[in-house]
Amino acid sequence: MTPATCGPLLDAMIEAVCLVDPKSLRITMANRVMAKLVGLPSAEFVGKPVVELTNSPEDLFFWEDVAAGLADHILSESLLRCSEGVAIPVERKVSRVWVAPDEPVFLVGLRDLRDQRSAEEQLENRMSELRATLESSGDGILVLNVAGEVRHYNRRFVELWNVPPDMLEAHDDAALLTHMRGCVKDEASYQERLGLIGDDPEMECTDVLLLRSGRMLERVTLPQTSRSRVVGRVYSFRDLTERLDAQKRIEALAYTDVLTGLPNRLLLGQRVAVALRTAQRNGSTFALLFVDLDRFKNINDSLGHAFGDRVLVEASARIQQTLREVDTLCRVGGDEFIAFLQEADAIGAEIVARRILEKLAQPFVLDSVNFSMGCSIGIAMYPADGRTLDTLVQCADTAMFRVKERGRGNFRFYQPQMNVDLLSRVKMDHAMRLAMEQGLFRLHYQPQISLLDGRLLGVEALIRWSDAELGNVSPATFIPLAEESGFIINIGNWVLAEAVRQSFTWQESGRPVVVSVNVSALQFQQGDFVERVASAISDAGLDPALLELELTESILIKDIHETLTRLQALAALGISLAIDDFGTGYSSLAYLKKFPISKLKIDRAFVMGLPEDEGDRAIVGATIAMARALKMSVVAEGVETGAQRDYLHGLQCEAFQGFLCSPGLPAEDFEDLYATLPMGLSAH
């Protein structure tokens, strides 16, 4: 073969080819494909050492082995150095051929591997993505080929079927499939179903498998196809056990109270709905008991909410013990429970109510802490009190509230008048708040007169409210409502500011008068009360000696040490302090003597019977004697007759107030009365 014939032959090849002299290892000829691959003209290859085309030291040893004649045909991979300096991966085949009888050459063929490597890399990436997808799935995956051999599975499959590690390491497909069959409860049905799936390669189906471990699996079977031909089958297994457990937990949360485990309002509504339909058909009755624990807040405040939660659990268990199996107890929030008594009449409801009261009255013992706790119960009957759950709950709640108002620790049936009274209270509360916004409150001033010489000693500021719709509303009506709602703080602050303003006006006019202001327990307990009093005096420029605060005994018996600190701070301002309605509370004389109190006011309830009532005489006499011993002055309230005044004078009571002298008067009318006092108003 001559060079003239070799050239066209090499150019006809589709691969890069060159001829290499076996002695010098220099290229003697290269075809156009080779020139294009390397990036050099064909003529420049002639005479070039073949090792210059290599890109690694290993190729030097390779060509040394070729030159040594170690092999006539060598197939290997290498890196081809191009003119741009880029290394191209190639598959290299070196063969010894004879162009003449004694003239061998090396025929070097190179195949560009770049496309193949790119395809392999893409395939590897896809396989990696597939493996990651399989492992990230929440389902167990098992892939079999058409022969039933295992091709793939993921870790979730191993977990669900509890496959032993040694079985996986052995790669024993038959053992794995046998293990799976042994895991199901009904092996016969399982095997029969697999047979049907095997008979139909294109079958798609979903089954539920119950395993001996207690798991319930959903199996989805899909054919695996390639080029429209079934090549295997993919099984996915989803654990229904967790879903069912989660569903049960969701239902439990939806229908039960988390703390006590009792039914909640939603479940109660469903049961009462059934009872309503039954009662409408049969004409039967049932009862709802609204149970509220008494003073439960004290438990939380003193022992903590965690302890309080345990008390709620114990209380709910005790209430549950008083009910029948057909009855329902639910917790509706906080310390409130509703007991639904199916097909119960009023007598049955009363019996259960008394049982609950008795159970909760028994001592509680938790963590060596002994305490007692009762409850208040309101009862509503179907159909007398309502024909819907909401109406019955509202009625039972209203009845319970009445029990709370009257001392707690009892039960009461709902009566229609209760709602009328409650609506009236709601309307009055709204009107009272509007009255504050619209400036409808006024202060009247009732004089306090000396029983010794008839002098004016001071006045008590009394709040009055005149409403366009309600008329003149008595303080005895709206003050308790204000105390209950907390609005008494707003009213008390207004009274304090208005009384100080009026007292300053009289101070500036040259007729100073000591003004007494009533302070509610809730107002006194506010953290900024002392600062508010000091600010009112300072802002108005009032002499502190012209302000007196009247406190109830209930204020003095709550948190004695804090009360004493606050009273001392008030006294330090220069104002005087009095105890209003003395004798109606539970004052401790041991603490009373420590308080900076300068005056006691005898409640009108003990003055009304004077001088005839022996009990009133004893109480009033003892109060005056005690006050003198404690160096306090005494004012008797509600004096309406001369006989009452004279008797008090005989007991050496310092002063009185009441209709005998004057009712409470507007500031203008009081000023007219004030002008008359020096002209003959005396104690007798």
Secondary structure as GFF3:
##gff-version 3
##sequence-region A 1 684
A	DSSP	alpha_helix	3	11	.	.	.	ID=ss1
A	DSSP	beta_strand	16	20	.	.	.	ID=ss2
A	DSSP	beta_strand	27	30	.	.	.	ID=ss3
A	DSSP	alpha_helix	32	38	.	.	.	ID=ss4
A	DSSP	three_ten_helix	42	45	.	.	.	ID=ss5
A	DSSP	three_ten_helix	50	53	.	.	.	ID=ss6
A	DSSP	alpha_helix	57	67	.	.	.	ID=ss7
A	DSSP	beta_strand	73	81	.	.	.	ID=ss8
A	DSSP	beta_strand	87	100	.	.	.	ID=ss9
A	DSSP	beta_strand	103	112	.	.	.	ID=ss10
A	DSSP	alpha_helix	114	136	.	.	.	ID=ss11
A	DSSP	beta_strand	140	145	.	.	.	ID=ss12
A	DSSP	beta_strand	150	153	.	.	.	ID=ss13
A	DSSP	alpha_helix	155	161	.	.	.	ID=ss14
A	DSSP	alpha_helix	165	170	.	.	.	ID=ss15
A	DSSP	alpha_helix	173	183	.	.	.	ID=ss16
A	DSSP	alpha_helix	187	199	.	.	.	ID=ss17
A	DSSP	beta_strand	205	210	.	.	.	ID=ss18
A	DSSP	beta_strand	216	226	.	.	.	ID=ss19
A	DSSP	beta_strand	229	239	.	.	.	ID=ss20
A	DSSP	alpha_helix	240	255	.	.	.	ID=ss21
A	DSSP	alpha_helix	265	282	.	.	.	ID=ss22
A	DSSP	beta_strand	286	293	.	.	.	ID=ss23
A	DSSP	alpha_helix	296	303	.	.	.	ID=ss24
A	DSSP	alpha_helix	305	321	.	.	.	ID=ss25
A	DSSP	beta_strand	328	333	.	.	.	ID=ss26
A	DSSP	beta_strand	336	341	.	.	.	ID=ss27
A	DSSP	alpha_helix	346	361	.	.	.	ID=ss28
A	DSSP	beta_strand	364	366	.	.	.	ID=ss29
A	DSSP	beta_strand	369	371	.	.	.	ID=ss30
A	DSSP	beta_strand	375	382	.	.	.	ID=ss31
A	DSSP	alpha_helix	389	405	.	.	.	ID=ss32
A	DSSP	beta_strand	411	413	.	.	.	ID=ss33
A	DSSP	alpha_helix	416	438	.	.	.	ID=ss34
A	DSSP	beta_strand	441	450	.	.	.	ID=ss35
A	DSSP	beta_strand	456	467	.	.	.	ID=ss36
A	DSSP	beta_strand	471	473	.	.	.	ID=ss37
A	DSSP	alpha_helix	475	485	.	.	.	ID=ss38
A	DSSP	alpha_helix	488	508	.	.	.	ID=ss39
A	DSSP	beta_strand	515	519	.	.	.	ID=ss40
A	DSSP	alpha_helix	521	524	.	.	.	ID=ss41
A	DSSP	alpha_helix	529	540	.	.	.	ID=ss42
A	DSSP	three_ten_helix	544	546	.	.	.	ID=ss43
A	DSSP	beta_strand	547	552	.	.	.	ID=ss44
A	DSSP	alpha_helix	553	556	.	.	.	ID=ss45
A	DSSP	alpha_helix	560	572	.	.	.	ID=ss46
A	DSSP	beta_strand	576	582	.	.	.	ID=ss47
A	DSSP	alpha_helix	589	592	.	.	.	ID=ss48
A	DSSP	beta_strand	599	602	.	.	.	ID=ss49
A	DSSP	alpha_helix	604	607	.	.	.	ID=ss50
A	DSSP	alpha_helix	614	629	.	.	.	ID=ss51
A	DSSP	beta_strand	633	636	.	.	.	ID=ss52
A	DSSP	alpha_helix	642	650	.	.	.	ID=ss53
A	DSSP	beta_strand	655	656	.	.	.	ID=ss54
A	DSSP	alpha_helix	667	676	.	.	.	ID=ss55
A	DSSP	three_ten_helix	677	679	.	.	.	ID=ss56
###
